[in-house]
Amino acid sequence: MKRIPLSIKVISIAIIILGGVGLAMIIGWIQFQDIFYNFIAFVFGLVIISFLAVIGAVFVGMFISHRIFSSREFTTFEEEMLKMRRDVEDIKKKIDEMEKKD
């Protein structure tokens, strides 16, 4: 049986705690102002939300880069640059031939 990594367990526990605090605020067990007076709870929530935002941004970046690099065809600009490269190589060959004749 595959073991669950410690990092996943820690993140899951932090999300459950934040979810519980959010639910308690919605139900009314904890007043919204009490969270700001408790500095540790405020910093804990801020750090966890920031960490999850960074992880989400990484996944979005991976998705976008995969979509960009998964296209198998050249764009119009890239095709034009390849044609230009061939033209420049042909011109160089012609210039070299002209120099050899002289």
C-alpha positions as CSV (number, residue, x, y, z in Angstrom):
1,M,0.0,0.0,0.0
2,K,1.3,3.4,-0.9
3,R,2.0,5.8,1.9
4,I,0.6,9.4,1.9
5,P,3.4,12.0,2.0
6,L,3.7,14.1,5.1
7,S,3.4,17.3,3.1
8,I,-0.1,16.2,1.8
9,K,-1.1,15.4,5.4
10,V,0.0,18.8,6.7
11,I,-1.7,20.7,3.9
12,S,-4.9,18.7,4.4
13,I,-5.0,19.3,8.1
14,A,-4.4,23.1,7.5
15,I,-7.2,23.2,5.0
16,I,-9.5,21.3,7.3
17,I,-8.7,23.8,10.2
18,L,-9.3,26.8,7.9
19,G,-12.5,25.2,6.6
20,G,-13.7,24.6,10.2
21,V,-12.9,28.2,11.2
22,G,-14.8,29.4,8.1
23,L,-17.8,27.2,8.9
24,A,-17.8,28.4,12.5
25,M,-17.8,32.0,11.3
26,I,-20.7,31.3,9.0
27,I,-22.7,29.5,11.7
28,G,-21.9,32.3,14.1
29,W,-19.9,30.4,16.7
30,I,-16.9,32.7,16.1
31,Q,-17.4,36.4,15.4
32,F,-15.5,37.8,12.5
33,Q,-13.8,40.5,14.7
34,D,-12.4,37.8,17.0
35,I,-10.2,36.5,14.2
36,F,-8.5,39.8,13.8
37,Y,-7.9,40.1,17.6
38,N,-6.3,36.7,17.6
39,F,-3.0,37.4,15.8
40,I,-1.9,33.8,15.6
41,A,-5.1,32.7,13.8
42,F,-4.8,35.6,11.4
43,V,-1.2,34.8,10.5
44,F,-2.0,31.1,10.2
45,G,-4.8,31.8,7.8
46,L,-2.8,34.3,5.8
47,V,0.2,31.9,5.4
48,I,-2.0,28.9,4.4
49,I,-4.0,30.9,1.9
50,S,-0.8,32.4,0.4
51,F,0.8,29.0,0.2
52,L,-2.3,27.6,-1.6
53,A,-2.3,30.5,-3.9
54,V,1.3,29.9,-5.0
55,I,0.5,26.2,-5.5
56,G,-2.5,27.1,-7.6
57,A,-0.5,29.6,-9.7
58,V,2.1,26.9,-10.4
59,F,-0.6,24.5,-11.6
60,V,-2.1,27.2,-13.8
61,G,1.3,28.0,-15.2
62,M,1.9,24.3,-15.9
63,F,-1.4,24.0,-17.6
64,I,-0.8,27.1,-19.8
65,S,2.7,26.0,-20.8
66,H,1.5,22.5,-21.6
67,R,-1.2,24.0,-23.9
68,I,1.4,26.2,-25.6
69,F,4.0,23.5,-26.1
70,S,1.6,20.7,-27.1
71,S,0.7,22.2,-30.4
72,R,2.5,20.3,-33.1
73,E,2.3,22.8,-35.9
74,F,4.4,25.9,-36.5
75,T,2.7,29.2,-36.2
76,T,2.6,31.5,-39.2
77,F,5.4,33.6,-37.8
78,E,7.6,30.6,-37.2
79,E,7.0,29.4,-40.8
80,E,7.9,32.8,-42.2
81,M,11.1,32.8,-40.1
82,L,12.1,29.4,-41.4
83,K,11.5,30.5,-45.0
84,M,13.6,33.6,-44.3
85,R,16.4,31.4,-42.9
86,R,16.4,29.3,-46.0
87,D,16.6,32.5,-48.2
88,V,19.5,33.8,-46.2
89,E,21.4,30.5,-46.5
90,D,20.7,30.5,-50.3
91,I,22.0,34.1,-50.5
92,K,25.2,33.1,-48.6
93,K,25.8,30.2,-50.9
94,K,25.5,32.5,-54.0
95,I,27.8,35.0,-52.4
96,D,30.4,32.3,-51.7
97,E,30.1,31.0,-55.3
98,M,30.6,34.6,-56.6
99,E,33.7,35.1,-54.4
100,K,35.2,31.8,-55.6
101,K,34.8,32.9,-59.2
102,D,36.7,36.1,-58.6
